[in-house]
Amino acid sequence: MEVNRASNAHCEFNLFRNFQRFIDSASCSAPTAAVLRSLCSLYGCWRLDEGRADLLAAGFLSAEQVELVRERMRRLMLELRNTNAVALVDAWEFDDRQLKSAIGRYDGRVYEALLTAAKRNPVNTELHESDYKRVLRPLPALRPKL
């Protein structure tokens, strides 16, 4: 089993290294290269986090280093989500139906789609008597205090 994990780690390392080499040699704009570097870093952190048990056991990483990797991964995900998530999803050209998205619409009818999706959601269409008795009935009456 250890040979298998070592083999997988070797393949993952080569994949990561080739990703880095591609970014360095690609003829793309600086913003695109920056996004690719962030994705590459996220991939590397994710793979380190996935293999942390083996890396800790073998002494290649300390617990503090594992926490640094996880913190970097969280920062990268936040950065990518806040700045490039829509563009990255759009790059794959998924349509709204495939994403089951009510708000990511090319036709601009966001609010109408969101209202329609809310109306179809079973949570909003089915109120069971047991739910009413358990959740709503115990609430104190909301009366204005004048």
N, C-alpha and C positions, 0 to 999 in steps of 0.2 A: 504493500500500500504506500509506503514512503517513496518508493521509486516513482509511482504513479503521480503523487502530489508534486514531487520535484520536477517531473517531466511537464506537468501542467504549469508550474511556476515558471519554468524556462520558456514555455510557449507564450505565456502572458507577458513576460519581460520583453520578448522579441516583438510582440504585438505593440506594446507600449513604446519601445524604442523606434519601431518603424513609423508609428503615429507621429512621434516627435520629429523624425527625419523628414517625413512628408511635409509637415508644417514648415520646417526650415527651408525646404526646397520649393514649396508651392509658390506660384506666382499669383497671389491673391492680395486684396487690399489689406491695409494694416488693421482695420476693424475686424475683418473676417479672420485674419491670422490670430488676433487677440482672442476671439471667441473659440477658435480651434484649440488654442493653448489652454484656455480654461477647461474645455471639454477633455482634453488630454490629461490635464492635472486631476480633474475629477475622476476620470477613469483609473488613473494610477492610484489615487487615494482609495477608491472603492475596492480595487484589487488587493491593496495592502490590508484594508480593513477586513475583507473577506478571508484573507489568509493569516489574520493576526494570531490565531492559536498556534499555528506552526512556527510563525516568526518569533513569538514570545518563547515558546518551548525551546527553540534552537538558539535563543539568545541574540537573534539578529535585531530585535526591537525591544525596548523597555516599555513598561506600562505607560510611562510619561510620553514616550514617542507615539504610542498607539493613540493616546488622547490628543496629541498634536495633529495626527493624521485625521482623526475624526472631526476635530475643530476646523481644520482646513477644508474638509469635505463639506461641512455644514456651510461655511462661508462661500465656497464655490457654488453650491446649490442655490443659496440665497441670491448671490450675484447674478447667476445665469437666469434664475426665475424672474428677478426684478428687471433685468435689462434685455434679455434675449429670448425668453421662452416662446413668445408668439412667433418671432422670426424663425426659430429653430423648428417649431411645429409646422409652420407654413412652408418651410423648405422641403418637407416631405410631401406636400400637396395633398394631405388628407382632407376630405370634405367634411362638412359639419355633421353629416349623418354618421360617418365612420367614428368620429370623435364623440358622438352623442352630446354635442355641444348646443346649448340653447343661446349662448351669447357670442360665440365666435362665428359670426355670419358675414358672408361676402355681400349679401343683399342689403345690409344696413338695418334690417328689421329686428334689432336686438330685443327691444322691449316686448314686442308682440310675441316673439319666439319664447322669451322667458315666461311670459304670462301663460302661454299655451302649455309649456312644459310643466309649470306649476299646477295647472288645472288637471293635467293627466296623471300626475304623481299620486299614487294610492294614499299616501299620507294625507293629502289634501282632499281626497274625495270620499274617504271612508271614516266615519266617526262611529265607533262602536259604543254601545251603552255602557259596557264595562269600563272603557276608557274615560267616558264622561264621569262616571261615578268615582273612579279612582283619582282622576287628575283635576277635572274642572269643578266638580261639586264642592270639594273641601275648601276651595279658595274663598276667602271672605269676600263679601259683596264690596265692590268698589264704589263707594259713595263719596261725592265731594264733601269736604269738611268746611262748611261755611258758617 
